[in-house]
Every structure is written in structure tokens, then in C-alpha cells.
């Protein structure tokens, strides 16, 4: 499965009011492993960035003056995400802006027609109801380092979200039995498995072991008047 963890920064919060995308950051996952491939671009929105938005992401109008327009990067961006499953935190926001940008061009493209979409915010809300589930809160909950996130940035946020998403949807937690570690806050820390780790060996029972197991199960069934395993196999 090819997934693209994606984030955008914008001039404001509503594309229907003419607000535009000014930054796109993407991180590629294959079979739940980062590949090292990413896509990142700043975009000239052809309009002013709202002052309130600048306080969030720090991207100024002056900085964007010499950056490409969305029409200049639309094809390469579309080619990067096409056919992938997009992982986005609060997906409706980013997809709304992407569709608004694509609608300005020919041919008109609708993101959901070419990509799957997974909303990590919806997953987090279902898994942690009644709790804060913004990216900073999830980083704290899952032990992901976001110390460099003073301001929002599309590529940085996509990289952080990739870590959070993998933990949120099946990452491994290491439990510490060290009392000192617990006092230091390490008892529920997150241990990431190396991407290049050796696969676990699959050890299958020998014919002799399988025969001994069947004999034991038969004896157990005779003494107990049947086993749960027997009832399950009868249903099958």
C-alpha cells in the first residue's frame, strides 16, 4: 500500500473566500514504512496572506513573492499523490483547499476521484474520545518529539504526523518494569522498531510435535467432555 502523509499551509481558513495554498508537504509510506521520498513546495498564492495566518505558520508575503504559482506545480504535485491513500489530520480542510486549487485549472481534478483519503483526526477522536487530539497533543501522548515545531510548517508537520499515524494505528509500546524509569516518566514510553529490522522467524511444529498435540487434545476432550476448540471446528 502506498500512502502519502500530507499537510498544507494557507493564506486563511476558507477557500470559498478566495484563500489559497502557500505550502505543501508530503511524506511517502510504503507498507507502513517511510521510503525517504517526499514532496515539498512553497507557492505564490497571488493574494495577501492574512496576518492571523502568518502568526500560525510564519510564512510572509515577501517570502512568497518569487515562489511558483499553483498552476506551475499542479501537474508534478498531482503525479506524486495520484493513486495513493492520503493521510491528513483534519482532512476536510486540506482536501477543500486542494480541490479549490485544482478547480481553477484544466482539466479540473477532484482529489477523491484519484486518491483515497484517511483522516487521522477522526481516528484519534474515535480512539481517544473526549481528549485533545490536535497534533501537539498526540505527540505528547505517543512520545513523538515535536520540539522543533515552534510554528506550523507543512513538511515538518507531515513528518511528525507520519510518526503519530503509525503509532496511532498500530505502533508498538514498550512497557518498563524499572521503578526508577517509571518515576522518570519512562514507564509508558514509545519504542519505534527499526525499518531494517530482521523479520521474525516462523517456527512450525514438526510432524512428531503435531501428533503429540493431537493426542493431548484428544485426552483433554475425553476428560472434560469436549473442548472449546472442538466446538469451534464443528461450526467451521
Secondary structure, DSSP 4 states (H G I P E B T S, - for coil): -EEEEEEEEESSS-GGGT--EEEEEEEEEETTEEEEEEEEEE-B-SSPPPHHHHHHH---HHHHTTSPBHHHHHHHHHHHHTTSEEEETTHHHHHHHHHHHHHTSSS---HHHH-EEEEHHHHHHHHSTTS--SHHHHHHHHT---TT-SS--HHHHHHHHHHHHHHHTT--BPPP--HHHHHTT-TT-B-PPPTTPPPPP--PPPHHHHHHHHHHHHHHHHHHT--HHHHHHHH-
